Amino acid sequence: MSDVLLEHARDAGQAADPFCGSGIVSWFLAENTDLIVHAGDLQRFASARAAAVVERTKPLDVESLLASWFVVAQERIDRVIAHFPNAMRSVAPELDDPAEIRIAVERSRRFSSVVLPPLLDRVGGCWPMSKAYGGYYFSPAQALVLDALRQTLPRSAPRRDVALAALVEAASRCVAAPGHTAQPFQPTAGAARYIVESWSRDVWGKVAEAAHAIARRAARRPGKATTRDFRATLRMLRPGDLVFADPPYSGVHYSRFYHVLETLAGGREVNVSGQGRYPPAKERPASEFSRKTEAKRAAAELIDICATSRLKLVLTFPVGRSSNGLSAKDFIEFGGDRFSKVEYLEENSQFSTLGGNAVRRNARVQCVEAVVTFLP
Ligand SMILES: C[S@@+](CC[C@H](N)C(=O)[O-])C[C@H]1O[C@@H](n2cnc3c(N)ncnc32)[C@H](O)[C@@H]1O
C-alpha cells in the first residue's frame, strides 16, 4: 500500500487522511512525500496523534520537554499522595501474589471510586483517568500519573502535541484490556495475570519512550490535523490531490473501543457506566459508517466527493463483508464509473489496534484487505 501511495503522491500538492485513527499513515505521508498533509478523525486522540508529526517540520529536543513536564506532574501527584501515610505505596497495590489479585483489584476499585474522589476534588483539577478507570483499566497509581501528566502538558505546540501523542501511546501500552479498551480485564483465574502485568508497567517510562520516538519524526512540509468529519477534511483539497481513506468497517462505533484514550485526550471528567466503564453514548463520537442503515450512504458520499472534486483516492477496506454491511467492492459499485481508472489489488494486511501490546498479544491484527485506487 505504501508503494501505491508514493506513486500517486508524485504529482499531487496535498494529501488527506480523513479517517486517520492511530495517525500512522498521515505520519508516513508527511515524512516521505512533499505533500501538505491534512489529517482528520472524529476522535480527538486520533487527531492529536497525527498532529504530533504532520504539523512539525523539525525534530524536537525531547529531553528538556520531559524533564520540566515530569517535575510539574510529580508535584501534582505529591499533593495527592501527601494525604496518605505511605505516600505512593498507598495507591499502588501489592501484586506479588497473583492469587491475591482479586482482592487487590477490588480494593483498588473501592479506593478509586470512594476514597480518592473527595480528596482529588479538594486538590482541584480534572482527574478523569483516576475517577473513571482507576482499578479497572489502570492501577490507581498509573491512573494518577496519567491524570497528572494530562493536567500539566506543555502549553504550546509543538511540545504540547508531542507530549499528548506520547501520553496517548503510553496509556494504550499500559492499559489492562484485551486489544482495545471496550472492556478491562477482570480478575478471573485466566485473566488475573494480565492485570498484574499491565498494572506493573511504568507509565513515565512508556511516555518517555514514545516521546523520543515521535519527536525524532518530522513532516517535510507543515500540515494540519483536526478533529472533524471526513467531509471537512476533504474540503481542504484541490483537484489532483491525493486522498487515503481507511473508513470504519465495524458495525460498532470506534468510540466504544477507544473511549479510554478519548477521555485522556479530552482531559475532562466523565460519568461512566457498564462493564466497559463507557461515558454516555451521546458524549462519544458516533459515525454513520458504523450504523448499518447509514453506512452505504456515507460510503457513497465519500466516493461522490472524490469524483466531483477530481481527487485521487486510495481506499483500503476488507475484502469480505464487514460488520457494518460494506465490502471493498461496494465502493467501486457506488461510483467507480465516475473515475477514468479504477485499480484493485488485495493484500494480506495488518491493522493497528493501538491498544495492543507486544507481550500478551499482537498489536496488529491480520486481515485480507483490498487497496482500491480511483483516478480522476
Ligand atoms: C479503520 S479506522 C482508521 C485506522 C487508521 N488508518 C490507522 O492506521 O490507525 C477508522 C477511523 O475513522 C474514524 N471515523 C469514523 N467515522 C468518521 C467520520 N465520519 N469522519 C471522520 N472520521 C471518522 C474513526 O474514529 C476511526 O478512527
Ligand as a Chemical Component Dictionary entry (heavy atoms), coordinates in Angstrom:
data_LIG
# 
_chem_comp.id                   LIG 
_chem_comp.type                 NON-POLYMER 
_chem_comp.pdbx_formal_charge   0 
_chem_comp.three_letter_code    LIG 
# 
loop_
_chem_comp_atom.comp_id 
_chem_comp_atom.atom_id 
_chem_comp_atom.alt_atom_id 
_chem_comp_atom.type_symbol 
_chem_comp_atom.charge 
_chem_comp_atom.model_Cartn_x 
_chem_comp_atom.model_Cartn_y 
_chem_comp_atom.model_Cartn_z 
_chem_comp_atom.pdbx_ordinal 
LIG C1  C1  C 0  -10.340 1.996  10.290 1  
LIG S1  S1  S 1  -10.062 3.315  11.375 2  
LIG C2  C2  C 0  -8.674  4.107  10.655 3  
LIG C3  C3  C 0  -7.379  3.443  11.025 4  
LIG C4  C4  C 0  -6.149  4.188  10.609 5  
LIG N1  N1  N 0  -5.969  4.227  9.169  6  
LIG C5  C5  C 0  -4.936  3.580  11.279 7  
LIG O1  O1  O 0  -3.997  3.164  10.574 8  
LIG O2  O2  O -1 -4.914  3.520  12.509 9  
LIG C6  C6  C 0  -11.389 4.373  11.040 10 
LIG C7  C7  C 0  -11.363 5.709  11.768 11 
LIG O3  O3  O 0  -12.402 6.510  11.206 12 
LIG C8  C8  C 0  -12.880 7.382  12.214 13 
LIG N2  N2  N 0  -14.201 7.880  11.751 14 
LIG C9  C9  C 0  -15.386 7.249  11.751 15 
LIG N3  N3  N 0  -16.344 7.993  11.154 16 
LIG C10 C10 C 0  -15.736 9.137  10.740 17 
LIG C11 C11 C 0  -16.193 10.308 10.065 18 
LIG N4  N4  N 0  -17.473 10.447 9.685  19 
LIG N5  N5  N 0  -15.299 11.278 9.822  20 
LIG C12 C12 C 0  -14.022 11.167 10.240 21 
LIG N6  N6  N 0  -13.520 10.081 10.886 22 
LIG C13 C13 C 0  -14.376 9.070  11.138 23 
LIG C14 C14 C 0  -12.891 6.518  13.453 24 
LIG O4  O4  O 0  -12.859 7.333  14.611 25 
LIG C15 C15 C 0  -11.629 5.664  13.260 26 
LIG O5  O5  O 0  -10.539 6.229  13.931 27 
# 
loop_
_chem_comp_bond.comp_id 
_chem_comp_bond.atom_id_1 
_chem_comp_bond.atom_id_2 
_chem_comp_bond.value_order 
_chem_comp_bond.pdbx_ordinal 
LIG C1  S1  SING 1  
LIG S1  C2  SING 2  
LIG S1  C6  SING 3  
LIG C2  C3  SING 4  
LIG C3  C4  SING 5  
LIG C4  N1  SING 6  
LIG C4  C5  SING 7  
LIG C5  O1  DOUB 8  
LIG C5  O2  SING 9  
LIG C6  C7  SING 10 
LIG C7  O3  SING 11 
LIG C7  C15 SING 12 
LIG O3  C8  SING 13 
LIG C8  N2  SING 14 
LIG C8  C14 SING 15 
LIG N2  C9  SING 16 
LIG N2  C13 SING 17 
LIG C9  N3  DOUB 18 
LIG N3  C10 SING 19 
LIG C10 C11 SING 20 
LIG C10 C13 DOUB 21 
LIG C11 N4  SING 22 
LIG C11 N5  DOUB 23 
LIG N5  C12 SING 24 
LIG C12 N6  DOUB 25 
LIG N6  C13 SING 26 
LIG C14 O4  SING 27 
LIG C14 C15 SING 28 
LIG C15 O5  SING 29 
# 
